[in-house]
Amino acid sequence: MVDLASAKLFCRVDHDDDDAVITAAIAAATDHLESIGVDTSSSPVPPAVEQAILMLVAFFYDHRDDTEAKPQGMIDRLVSPYREGWL
């Protein structure tokens, strides 16, 4: 599972001011992937799923005030093999 330290490193954040924002982004990214049928509870989390979580966290962090931005493309390709029922 992606932790705060990993997410901060990925987002290039070296202060503690936004820890709550990043923690919420981790929860939202994980919840989003689970909502589309991706198992995020396996241990260890597959590297592609972890990368997708980190990418979503960075997207949510960078665009926290932008209601028009939409992450897709690469994230969908990373997680598609891990969705339930994927062939």
C-alpha positions in Angstrom: 0.0 0.0 0.0 1.1 3.5 -0.7 2.1 5.4 2.4 2.5 9.1 3.1 6.3 9.1 2.7 6.1 7.4 -0.7 3.4 9.7 -1.9 5.3 12.8 -0.7 8.5 11.6 -2.5 6.6 10.9 -5.7 4.9 14.4 -5.5 8.2 16.0 -4.7 6.8 17.5 -1.5 9.4 18.1 1.2 7.3 19.9 3.9 4.6 18.7 6.2 2.0 21.4 5.5 0.0 19.3 3.0 0.2 15.9 4.8 -3.5 15.9 5.4 -4.2 16.7 1.7 -1.9 14.0 0.5 -3.3 11.5 3.0 -6.8 12.3 1.7 -5.5 11.9 -1.9 -4.1 8.4 -1.1 -7.5 7.4 0.3 -9.3 8.9 -2.7 -7.0 7.2 -5.2 -7.3 3.9 -3.5 -11.1 4.2 -3.3 -11.3 5.2 -6.9 -9.3 2.1 -8.1 -11.4 -0.1 -5.8 -14.6 1.4 -7.3 -13.6 0.3 -10.8 -12.8 -3.3 -9.6 -9.1 -3.1 -8.9 -7.9 -5.1 -5.9 -5.7 -2.7 -3.8 -5.6 -4.9 -0.7 -3.2 -7.6 -1.9 0.1 -7.8 -0.2 2.3 -6.7 -1.9 0.3 -4.4 -4.1 1.4 -5.1 -7.7 3.8 -2.4 -8.9 1.5 -1.2 -11.7 -1.3 -0.7 -9.2 1.0 1.1 -6.8 2.2 3.3 -9.7 -1.4 4.1 -10.6 -2.2 5.1 -7.0 0.9 7.4 -6.9 -0.1 8.9 -10.3 -3.6 9.6 -9.1 -2.3 11.1 -5.8 0.0 13.4 -7.7 -2.8 14.3 -10.1 -5.2 15.0 -7.2 -2.5 17.0 -5.4 -1.5 19.1 -8.4 -5.1 19.7 -9.5 -6.8 20.1 -6.1 -8.4 23.4 -7.2 -9.1 22.4 -10.8 -12.5 20.9 -11.4 -12.0 20.4 -15.1 -8.9 18.2 -15.1 -9.4 14.5 -15.8 -6.8 11.7 -15.2 -7.1 8.8 -17.6 -5.0 7.1 -20.3 -1.9 5.6 -18.7 -3.7 4.9 -15.4 -6.4 2.9 -17.1 -3.7 0.9 -19.0 -1.8 0.2 -15.7 -4.7 -1.1 -13.8 -6.8 -2.9 -16.5 -5.1 -6.3 -15.9 -6.0 -6.0 -12.2 -9.7 -5.3 -12.6 -12.1 -8.0 -11.6 -13.3 -10.0 -14.6 -10.6 -8.7 -16.9 -9.7 -11.2 -19.6 
